[in-house]
Amino acid sequence: MLNNGVGTDIPSEFRRRFPQLFNNNEEGVLFDPSVSASLFSSTDTSTIAGPGDPVALMLDLSGNGNNATQPVLDSRPILQTDGVLSWLEFDGVNDFMSTGNIDFTNTSDMSVFVGVLNQPDELLSVIVELPLTPVIDPAFGLFVSVPPGGQYGFSVQGTTSVLATTPVGSSNAPSKNVLSASYNSQTNNASLKVNDLVEVTDTLTIGGGNFSNKPLFVGSRDGSTLFFDGNMYGLAVTGKATAPGQRGRTERAMGRRTGVTI
């Protein structure tokens, strides 16, 4: 059982819905707005967030303790629900959350899963990113660009960069999508899938060794620019390249939280 700090246990079977993402003690995060006991309107665990509340603290359900916070009231995403699904609503102006440093220095592989709905007026923005600066260690980012064509992109960068970009029109908004991204350092392959229907890849040696020990930013680049405008239904990041079967099961689990059938 995971405990949210206020005496409420989060069932351990929750982690089984995202099978084997952290079974070998991989670093990463698992955020799920549908688990109401994991979201707080205070930066401590004194006040559980309800629908319509700004979220100041989001507990990491992976067991790694990489909680995301936002101390500034005006920059907090809003918890929303339609009675079936729950999500965080980012305003595209200044909303974002970030973790403390996450030590990815033992891995050169990475996988990211997220359920989103982006708004049609959105320009280039970051969904989630491990920043490259100030030190040039390998970093990754998942982003959306709507005008002029509507695309998602997954970038992994070291001394060089690899970029997988989905076809024009794949991120046309507003529509819900489950994004699945993976980088395998053994094959130097970056892969990005949308709803398990569209897959794009790019292959290049990025250089620079393993990933870094830095904060993870959700909804912006470094908390200062490229703010995401839309809804986030769940996010999982794990420091490994997921096998096809495991990747498919995780996509389906994220789809159930997003309202997308995969």
C-alpha positions as YAML, in Angstrom:
chain: A
units: angstrom
residues:
- id: 1
  name: MET
  ca: [0.00, 0.00, 0.00]
- id: 2
  name: LEU
  ca: [1.07, 3.57, -0.68]
- id: 3
  name: ASN
  ca: [0.06, 6.18, 1.87]
- id: 4
  name: ASN
  ca: [-0.84, 9.73, 0.90]
- id: 5
  name: GLY
  ca: [0.32, 11.16, 4.21]
- id: 6
  name: VAL
  ca: [-3.14, 11.84, 5.64]
- id: 7
  name: GLY
  ca: [-3.99, 8.32, 6.66]
- id: 8
  name: THR
  ca: [-5.58, 7.27, 3.38]
- id: 9
  name: ASP
  ca: [-4.02, 4.28, 1.66]
- id: 10
  name: ILE
  ca: [-3.80, 4.15, -2.10]
- id: 11
  name: PRO
  ca: [-4.38, 0.52, -3.13]
- id: 12
  name: SER
  ca: [-1.27, -1.30, -4.29]
- id: 13
  name: GLU
  ca: [-3.31, -2.76, -7.14]
- id: 14
  name: PHE
  ca: [-3.22, 0.71, -8.69]
- id: 15
  name: ARG
  ca: [0.37, 0.08, -9.73]
- id: 16
  name: ARG
  ca: [-0.68, -3.20, -11.32]
- id: 17
  name: ARG
  ca: [-2.85, -1.25, -13.75]
- id: 18
  name: PHE
  ca: [0.44, 0.01, -15.20]
- id: 19
  name: PRO
  ca: [2.19, -3.38, -15.25]
- id: 20
  name: GLN
  ca: [5.91, -3.70, -14.73]
- id: 21
  name: LEU
  ca: [6.85, -0.06, -15.32]
- id: 22
  name: PHE
  ca: [8.80, 0.00, -12.07]
- id: 23
  name: ASN
  ca: [9.26, -3.70, -11.29]
- id: 24
  name: ASN
  ca: [13.07, -3.43, -11.29]
- id: 25
  name: ASN
  ca: [13.15, -0.26, -9.18]
- id: 26
  name: GLU
  ca: [13.30, 2.01, -12.21]
- id: 27
  name: GLU
  ca: [13.21, 5.74, -11.49]
- id: 28
  name: GLY
  ca: [10.28, 7.74, -12.78]
- id: 29
  name: VAL
  ca: [6.82, 9.03, -11.95]
- id: 30
  name: LEU
  ca: [3.21, 7.88, -12.13]
- id: 31
  name: PHE
  ca: [0.51, 10.56, -11.86]
- id: 32
  name: ASP
  ca: [-3.22, 9.82, -12.09]
- id: 33
  name: PRO
  ca: [-5.87, 12.52, -11.44]
- id: 34
  name: SER
  ca: [-8.53, 9.79, -11.14]
- id: 35
  name: VAL
  ca: [-6.98, 8.84, -7.78]
- id: 36
  name: SER
  ca: [-8.49, 11.68, -5.77]
- id: 37
  name: ALA
  ca: [-6.45, 10.86, -2.66]
- id: 38
  name: SER
  ca: [-3.27, 11.75, -4.57]
- id: 39
  name: LEU
  ca: [-4.14, 15.40, -5.29]
- id: 40
  name: PHE
  ca: [-4.02, 18.31, -2.84]
- id: 41
  name: SER
  ca: [-4.93, 21.99, -2.98]
- id: 42
  name: SER
  ca: [-2.18, 22.68, -0.43]
- id: 43
  name: THR
  ca: [1.55, 22.13, -0.86]
- id: 44
  name: ASP
  ca: [1.41, 19.77, 2.10]
- id: 45
  name: THR
  ca: [-1.12, 16.97, 2.50]
- id: 46
  name: SER
  ca: [-3.53, 18.93, 4.68]
- id: 47
  name: THR
  ca: [-6.26, 19.53, 2.07]
- id: 48
  name: ILE
  ca: [-7.33, 17.01, -0.58]
- id: 49
  name: ALA
  ca: [-8.29, 18.77, -3.82]
- id: 50
  name: GLY
  ca: [-11.85, 18.57, -5.11]
- id: 51
  name: PRO
  ca: [-13.32, 19.32, -8.54]
- id: 52
  name: GLY
  ca: [-12.60, 22.90, -9.54]
- id: 53
  name: ASP
  ca: [-9.70, 23.28, -7.09]
- id: 54
  name: PRO
  ca: [-6.20, 24.38, -8.11]
- id: 55
  name: VAL
  ca: [-3.75, 21.52, -7.50]
- id: 56
  name: ALA
  ca: [-0.64, 22.38, -5.49]
- id: 57
  name: LEU
  ca: [0.64, 18.84, -4.83]
- id: 58
  name: MET
  ca: [0.33, 15.67, -6.94]
- id: 59
  name: LEU
  ca: [1.66, 12.48, -5.38]
- id: 60
  name: ASP
  ca: [3.87, 10.16, -7.37]
- id: 61
  name: LEU
  ca: [2.15, 6.75, -7.37]
- id: 62
  name: SER
  ca: [5.17, 4.88, -8.74]
- id: 63
  name: GLY
  ca: [6.60, 4.45, -5.27]
- id: 64
  name: ASN
  ca: [9.62, 6.63, -6.10]
- id: 65
  name: GLY
  ca: [8.42, 9.65, -4.12]
- id: 66
  name: ASN
  ca: [8.87, 12.08, -7.02]
- id: 67
  name: ASN
  ca: [5.86, 14.24, -6.17]
- id: 68
  name: ALA
  ca: [5.00, 17.25, -8.35]
- id: 69
  name: THR
  ca: [4.28, 20.62, -6.76]
- id: 70
  name: GLN
  ca: [3.30, 24.17, -7.65]
- id: 71
  name: PRO
  ca: [3.63, 26.70, -4.80]
- id: 72
  name: VAL
  ca: [2.22, 29.65, -6.78]
- id: 73
  name: LEU
  ca: [-1.59, 29.73, -6.68]
- id: 74
  name: ASP
  ca: [-2.03, 31.39, -10.09]
- id: 75
  name: SER
  ca: [0.20, 28.78, -11.78]
- id: 76
  name: ARG
  ca: [-1.65, 25.70, -10.54]
- id: 77
  name: PRO
  ca: [-3.62, 23.48, -12.92]
- id: 78
  name: ILE
  ca: [-7.27, 22.87, -12.04]
- id: 79
  name: LEU
  ca: [-8.72, 19.47, -11.13]
- id: 80
  name: GLN
  ca: [-11.78, 18.76, -13.28]
- id: 81
  name: THR
  ca: [-14.14, 15.81, -13.64]
- id: 82
  name: ASP
  ca: [-17.21, 14.87, -15.67]
- id: 83
  name: GLY
  ca: [-18.23, 12.21, -13.17]
- id: 84
  name: VAL
  ca: [-16.44, 9.46, -15.09]
- id: 85
  name: LEU
  ca: [-13.03, 10.82, -16.06]
- id: 86
  name: SER
  ca: [-10.80, 13.19, -14.10]
- id: 87
  name: TRP
  ca: [-8.06, 15.44, -15.41]
- id: 88
  name: LEU
  ca: [-5.81, 18.41, -14.74]
- id: 89
  name: GLU
  ca: [-6.65, 21.49, -16.81]
- id: 90
  name: PHE
  ca: [-3.64, 23.62, -17.83]
- id: 91
  name: ASP
  ca: [-4.38, 27.17, -19.02]
- id: 92
  name: GLY
  ca: [-1.56, 27.65, -21.55]
- id: 93
  name: VAL
  ca: [-0.54, 30.87, -19.83]
- id: 94
  name: ASN
  ca: [1.48, 30.01, -16.73]
- id: 95
  name: ASP
  ca: [0.22, 26.69, -15.33]
- id: 96
  name: PHE
  ca: [2.78, 23.95, -14.71]
- id: 97
  name: MET
  ca: [4.04, 21.55, -12.06]
- id: 98
  name: SER
  ca: [7.52, 20.20, -11.37]
- id: 99
  name: THR
  ca: [9.19, 17.51, -9.32]
- id: 100
  name: GLY
  ca: [12.39, 17.64, -7.35]
- id: 101
  name: ASN
  ca: [15.50, 16.20, -8.97]
- id: 102
  name: ILE
  ca: [14.92, 12.71, -10.38]
- id: 103
  name: ASP
  ca: [18.08, 10.63, -10.60]
- id: 104
  name: PHE
  ca: [18.05, 9.11, -14.09]
- id: 105
  name: THR
  ca: [21.86, 8.87, -14.13]
- id: 106
  name: ASN
  ca: [21.74, 5.06, -14.12]
- id: 107
  name: THR
  ca: [19.84, 4.78, -17.41]
- id: 108
  name: SER
  ca: [20.17, 5.81, -21.03]
- id: 109
  name: ASP
  ca: [16.67, 4.52, -21.91]
- id: 110
  name: MET
  ca: [13.31, 6.22, -21.35]
- id: 111
  name: SER
  ca: [9.57, 5.64, -21.84]
- id: 112
  name: VAL
  ca: [6.74, 8.17, -21.48]
- id: 113
  name: PHE
  ca: [2.97, 7.59, -21.51]
- id: 114
  name: VAL
  ca: [0.39, 10.37, -21.26]
- id: 115
  name: GLY
  ca: [-3.29, 11.00, -21.94]
- id: 116
  name: VAL
  ca: [-4.06, 14.50, -23.21]
- id: 117
  name: LEU
  ca: [-6.55, 16.79, -24.86]
- id: 118
  name: ASN
  ca: [-4.91, 19.86, -26.39]
- id: 119
  name: GLN
  ca: [-6.77, 23.02, -27.37]
- id: 120
  name: PRO
  ca: [-7.06, 24.18, -31.00]
- id: 121
  name: ASP
  ca: [-5.52, 27.61, -30.33]
- id: 122
  name: GLU
  ca: [-2.33, 26.11, -28.93]
- id: 123
  name: LEU
  ca: [1.08, 26.86, -30.40]
- id: 124
  name: LEU
  ca: [4.22, 24.83, -29.74]
- id: 125
  name: SER
  ca: [4.12, 23.69, -26.12]
- id: 126
  name: VAL
  ca: [5.66, 21.15, -23.78]
- id: 127
  name: ILE
  ca: [3.60, 18.33, -22.27]
- id: 128
  name: VAL
  ca: [6.45, 16.92, -20.17]
- id: 129
  name: GLU
  ca: [10.19, 17.51, -20.26]
- id: 130
  name: LEU
  ca: [13.44, 16.65, -18.55]
- id: 131
  name: PRO
  ca: [15.39, 19.82, -19.42]
- id: 132
  name: LEU
  ca: [18.66, 19.89, -21.29]
- id: 133
  name: THR
  ca: [20.12, 22.95, -19.58]
- id: 134
  name: PRO
  ca: [22.15, 24.08, -17.74]
- id: 135
  name: VAL
  ca: [24.41, 21.04, -18.27]
- id: 136
  name: ILE
  ca: [24.33, 19.20, -21.57]
- id: 137
  name: ASP
  ca: [23.34, 15.78, -20.32]
- id: 138
  name: PRO
  ca: [20.84, 13.69, -22.30]
- id: 139
  name: ALA
  ca: [17.31, 15.04, -21.93]
- id: 140
  name: PHE
  ca: [13.88, 14.30, -23.39]
- id: 141
  name: GLY
  ca: [10.66, 16.12, -24.15]
- id: 142
  name: LEU
  ca: [7.17, 15.36, -25.40]
- id: 143
  name: PHE
  ca: [5.49, 18.31, -27.07]
- id: 144
  name: VAL
  ca: [2.56, 19.39, -29.24]
- id: 145
  name: SER
  ca: [2.45, 21.82, -32.14]
- id: 146
  name: VAL
  ca: [-0.99, 22.66, -33.54]
- id: 147
  name: PRO
  ca: [-0.69, 25.39, -36.21]
- id: 148
  name: PRO
  ca: [-0.12, 25.01, -39.05]
- id: 149
  name: GLY
  ca: [-0.34, 21.23, -39.25]
- id: 150
  name: GLY
  ca: [-1.09, 19.66, -35.89]
- id: 151
  name: GLN
  ca: [1.70, 17.33, -34.76]
- id: 152
  name: TYR
  ca: [3.14, 15.66, -31.68]
- id: 153
  name: GLY
  ca: [6.86, 15.25, -31.18]
- id: 154
  name: PHE
  ca: [9.22, 13.25, -28.98]
- id: 155
  name: SER
  ca: [12.75, 14.57, -28.71]
- id: 156
  name: VAL
  ca: [15.77, 12.97, -27.06]
- id: 157
  name: GLN
  ca: [18.90, 15.07, -27.01]
- id: 158
  name: GLY
  ca: [22.50, 14.72, -25.89]
- id: 159
  name: THR
  ca: [25.43, 16.07, -27.88]
- id: 160
  name: THR
  ca: [23.15, 15.43, -30.87]
- id: 161
  name: SER
  ca: [19.40, 14.92, -30.98]
- id: 162
  name: VAL
  ca: [16.85, 12.45, -32.29]
- id: 163
  name: LEU
  ca: [13.29, 13.59, -33.06]
- id: 164
  name: ALA
  ca: [10.19, 11.53, -33.86]
- id: 165
  name: THR
  ca: [7.34, 13.70, -35.18]
- id: 166
  name: THR
  ca: [3.85, 12.43, -36.00]
- id: 167
  name: PRO
  ca: [2.18, 13.19, -39.36]
- id: 168
  name: VAL
  ca: [0.45, 16.52, -40.01]
- id: 169
  name: GLY
  ca: [-3.06, 16.43, -38.57]
- id: 170
  name: SER
  ca: [-2.37, 13.84, -35.87]
- id: 171
  name: SER
  ca: [-2.81, 16.35, -33.03]
- id: 172
  name: ASN
  ca: [-5.77, 18.23, -34.48]
- id: 173
  name: ALA
  ca: [-7.70, 19.62, -31.54]
- id: 174
  name: PRO
  ca: [-9.79, 19.26, -29.58]
- id: 175
  name: SER
  ca: [-9.45, 15.50, -29.43]
- id: 176
  name: LYS
  ca: [-8.25, 13.09, -26.76]
- id: 177
  name: ASN
  ca: [-5.09, 11.14, -27.46]
- id: 178
  name: VAL
  ca: [-2.88, 8.64, -25.68]
- id: 179
  name: LEU
  ca: [0.78, 9.27, -26.48]
- id: 180
  name: SER
  ca: [3.38, 6.57, -26.00]
- id: 181
  name: ALA
  ca: [7.06, 7.43, -26.46]
- id: 182
  name: SER
  ca: [10.16, 5.31, -25.97]
- id: 183
  name: TYR
  ca: [13.89, 5.66, -26.50]
- id: 184
  name: ASN
  ca: [16.14, 2.59, -26.72]
- id: 185
  name: SER
  ca: [19.83, 3.43, -26.45]
- id: 186
  name: GLN
  ca: [20.86, -0.02, -27.70]
- id: 187
  name: THR
  ca: [19.23, 0.62, -31.06]
- id: 188
  name: ASN
  ca: [19.42, 4.45, -30.88]
- id: 189
  name: ASN
  ca: [15.73, 4.44, -31.77]
- id: 190
  name: ALA
  ca: [13.10, 6.98, -30.68]
- id: 191
  name: SER
  ca: [9.49, 5.89, -31.18]
- id: 192
  name: LEU
  ca: [6.26, 7.86, -30.75]
- id: 193
  name: LYS
  ca: [2.75, 6.37, -31.01]
- id: 194
  name: VAL
  ca: [-0.67, 8.06, -30.96]
- id: 195
  name: ASN
  ca: [-3.60, 5.87, -29.82]
- id: 196
  name: ASP
  ca: [-1.64, 2.83, -31.03]
- id: 197
  name: LEU
  ca: [-2.69, 3.80, -34.58]
- id: 198
  name: VAL
  ca: [0.16, 6.05, -35.69]
- id: 199
  name: GLU
  ca: [3.80, 5.21, -34.99]
- id: 200
  name: VAL
  ca: [6.81, 7.24, -36.10]
- id: 201
  name: THR
  ca: [10.48, 6.56, -35.42]
- id: 202
  name: ASP
  ca: [13.84, 8.24, -35.78]
- id: 203
  name: THR
  ca: [17.25, 6.70, -35.27]
- id: 204
  name: LEU
  ca: [20.44, 8.49, -34.30]
- id: 205
  name: THR
  ca: [23.16, 8.16, -31.68]
- id: 206
  name: ILE
  ca: [22.55, 11.09, -29.33]
- id: 207
  name: GLY
  ca: [25.81, 10.89, -27.34]
- id: 208
  name: GLY
  ca: [26.33, 12.19, -23.83]
- id: 209
  name: GLY
  ca: [25.85, 8.96, -21.85]
- id: 210
  name: ASN
  ca: [23.04, 8.49, -19.35]
- id: 211
  name: PHE
  ca: [20.23, 10.87, -18.51]
- id: 212
  name: SER
  ca: [20.61, 13.51, -15.80]
- id: 213
  name: ASN
  ca: [19.57, 14.21, -12.22]
- id: 214
  name: LYS
  ca: [17.13, 17.10, -12.71]
- id: 215
  name: PRO
  ca: [13.53, 18.09, -12.09]
- id: 216
  name: LEU
  ca: [10.79, 16.91, -14.42]
- id: 217
  name: PHE
  ca: [8.52, 19.69, -15.71]
- id: 218
  name: VAL
  ca: [4.87, 18.98, -16.47]
- id: 219
  name: GLY
  ca: [3.11, 21.49, -18.71]
- id: 220
  name: SER
  ca: [6.00, 23.81, -19.58]
- id: 221
  name: ARG
  ca: [9.66, 24.23, -20.39]
- id: 222
  name: ASP
  ca: [11.56, 25.07, -17.21]
- id: 223
  name: GLY
  ca: [8.42, 26.69, -15.80]
- id: 224
  name: SER
  ca: [9.04, 29.76, -17.93]
- id: 225
  name: THR
  ca: [7.84, 29.16, -21.50]
- id: 226
  name: LEU
  ca: [5.99, 26.81, -23.91]
- id: 227
  name: PHE
  ca: [3.03, 26.35, -21.54]
- id: 228
  name: PHE
  ca: [0.60, 23.53, -22.34]
- id: 229
  name: ASP
  ca: [-3.03, 24.48, -23.03]
- id: 230
  name: GLY
  ca: [-5.27, 21.48, -22.45]
- id: 231
  name: ASN
  ca: [-6.13, 18.52, -20.24]
- id: 232
  name: MET
  ca: [-3.88, 15.83, -18.80]
- id: 233
  name: TYR
  ca: [-5.55, 12.57, -17.76]
- id: 234
  name: GLY
  ca: [-2.48, 10.69, -16.58]
- id: 235
  name: LEU
  ca: [1.30, 10.57, -16.93]
- id: 236
  name: ALA
  ca: [3.85, 7.79, -16.52]
- id: 237
  name: VAL
  ca: [7.62, 8.14, -17.03]
- id: 238
  name: THR
  ca: [10.02, 5.26, -16.46]
- id: 239
  name: GLY
  ca: [13.74, 4.97, -17.00]
- id: 240
  name: LYS
  ca: [13.69, 2.05, -19.41]
- id: 241
  name: ALA
  ca: [12.66, 1.13, -22.94]
- id: 242
  name: THR
  ca: [9.41, -0.81, -22.57]
- id: 243
  name: ALA
  ca: [8.93, -4.09, -24.43]
- id: 244
  name: PRO
  ca: [6.07, -4.20, -27.00]
- id: 245
  name: GLY
  ca: [3.65, -6.18, -24.83]
- id: 246
  name: GLN
  ca: [4.28, -4.05, -21.78]
- id: 247
  name: ARG
  ca: [3.97, -0.90, -23.86]
- id: 248
  name: GLY
  ca: [0.62, -2.01, -25.25]
- id: 249
  name: ARG
  ca: [-0.79, -2.84, -21.82]
- id: 250
  name: THR
  ca: [0.28, 0.54, -20.50]
- id: 251
  name: GLU
  ca: [-1.29, 2.32, -23.48]
- id: 252
  name: ARG
  ca: [-4.59, 0.55, -22.79]
- id: 253
  name: ALA
  ca: [-4.44, 1.45, -19.09]
- id: 254
  name: MET
  ca: [-3.81, 5.10, -19.97]
- id: 255
  name: GLY
  ca: [-6.60, 4.93, -22.55]
- id: 256
  name: ARG
  ca: [-9.12, 3.92, -19.90]
- id: 257
  name: ARG
  ca: [-8.21, 7.02, -17.90]
- id: 258
  name: THR
  ca: [-8.42, 9.25, -20.96]
- id: 259
  name: GLY
  ca: [-11.60, 7.93, -22.51]
- id: 260
  name: VAL
  ca: [-9.76, 6.50, -25.54]
- id: 261
  name: THR
  ca: [-10.28, 2.89, -26.63]
- id: 262
  name: ILE
  ca: [-7.03, 1.17, -27.59]
...
